[in-house]
Amino acid sequence: MATLRFPSRQQTFRLYKNGVEVSERDFSYSEKSSGKNIVITNYVPSDVYTCKYSVDTSIIDPNLIDFSKYFSQQIFLRSYTENGTLGEKLSTIGSQNSVNLSYNPYVDYSKFSGYEYLETLGTVGPNNYLPIQVQLEDGSFAINLTNYLSDRYFKYYQPTSQDRNVYYIHSRK
């Protein structure tokens, strides 16, 4: 028996023995394996078996990894608190007024459905999802100009001297 990494759509599965396709009558799917276990008739240990198939996405999404199934750790996301408030306090700045967070923040790109990019407001949309927020000492929030909708380069908004808003661009951590 051979075990596939992902369940296959049975009509797409092809088995090869030493580079030659094996007839469908010389292998079968193990019952209750959800298309992952293949029973090879007349298996020869010295032969090389390979296969080609499409993943059955009705059973599993190969692009989604559930780390809780693979690791014994219970905490996967880190958050910070100060006096009961979530976040990080950043008191120093680097070159070009930059700061570094302790960890790369998670960005759920699926939440940007229905969003648009506006030059002076950044990526905005119906559910107000913001992966990072910068709160200033006076309690107001800086405007995130990051374009989460595209990887292509474009010129960001350049505030004038009369503009009293604070802006930032999220780049990695």
N, C-alpha and C positions, 0 to 999 in steps of 0.2 A: 504494500500500500504506500502511496505517496501523498504527502500533505501539501497543499498549495498555500501560499501566503495569504491570498484573498480568495473568497468564494468565486467560482467562475459561472458565467452564463453558459449552461450546458451546450447550447447550440453553437457556441464559438470555440469550444475547447478542441485543441489539436494536440495529440501526443506524438512524439518523434523518438524513435529508437535508432541510435547511431546515425542520426540525420535523416532517416527515412520515416515518413508518416506511417503511424500504426493504424490499422483498421479499427473502426469503432467497436467491432465485436471482440477485440482483444483487450479492452479495458471497460470499467464501469465505475459509476459513482457509488460510494458507500452511502447507505441510507443514514439519515439523521445527521449528515455532516454539512448540510447547507452548501453543497457544491465544493467543499474544500478537500475531501479525501477521495483519491482515485485508486481503485483496485486494478492492478495490472496483471492480466492473465499471462502465464508462462514467463514470469520475471526472471531475468538472467543478471546476476550481480555484476558481471564484468562489462555489461553493455552500458552505454550512456543514454539516459532518458532526459529529454527536454520537452517543454510544452509551450503552447501559445494560447492565450485566451483573453476574453474581455471580462472585467470584474462585474459581478452582479451587484450593482449599486442599490438594489432594493433590499439587500441584506446588510451591506456595510458601505460606508463612504471611505474610500482609500485615502482621501485628502484630509480626513479628520482623525486625529490621534487622541485617544483618551489616556492621558498620562497616569491617571489613577489606577488603571489596569496593569501598568507596567512597573510602577514604583510603589514602595511601601510608605513613602512620605505622605503625610496628610495635608501639608500646606504647600501649594504650588504658586500662589500669588502673594506678593509681599506688599504690605501697605504700611504707612507710617502715621503715627499720631503724635500730637503735641498738645498736652492739656485736654485730651479727649477729642481733638479735632484731627481728622485725617489729613495727611499731606506731609511735605518736607519743608523745613525752614531753611532757606538759602540766604546766608548773610554775606557771601562773597561773590564776586563776579569775575569772569575771566576776560580774555581778549574780546573785543567787539561786544561788550556787555553780555557775554554768554555765561550760562550756568550749567553745571553737570548734575543730573539726578543720580542717585545711587544705583538705580537699575533702569533698563530699557522699559518704558511703559508699554502696556499691551494696547494695541489699536485694533478694534473689531471693525474691519472694513465692511462687513455685511450690514452694519448699522447706518451706512451712508447712502442707502437706497433712497431716492427722492431728494437728495441734497443737490446744492449748486454752489459754485464758487463765486463770491463777490469780492472785488478788489479791496474794499475797505473793511469788510467784515469776516473774510476768510470762508471756510467751508460751513455753510449754514443749511439747516433743513428742518423738517417737521418735528422731530423728537428731541432736538437740542442736544444731541450726543457730542460730547467733547472729551477726547481721551486724556487731555491735559488741560488744567485750568491754572492760571497764575493769579493769585489774589494778592493785592498790594496791601501795605500797612494800613491804609485808610479804609480797607474793606471792599474797595472796588476791584473789578477784575480787568486784567489786560486782555486785549483782543488777539486771538490766535489767528494769524494770517496763513497758516499752513494749508496747502492744497492737498487734501487727503483723497481727492478724486482722480489724480493723474500723477504719473511719475515723470512727466516731461518737464523740462525747465521752462520757466517764464519769469518775467521781471515782476518783483513784488512791489506793492504800493510803497511810495516814499512819502512819509508824513511831512507836512509843512511846519514852519516854526509856530504857526497859529494853532496847530492841531494839539489839543491837550490830552488826547487818548494815549495809552501805552500799548504797544503792539509787540508781539513775539512770533517767532517761527520755530516750530518743533522739528528738530532734526536728530534722530536717534535718542540718546539719553541726555 
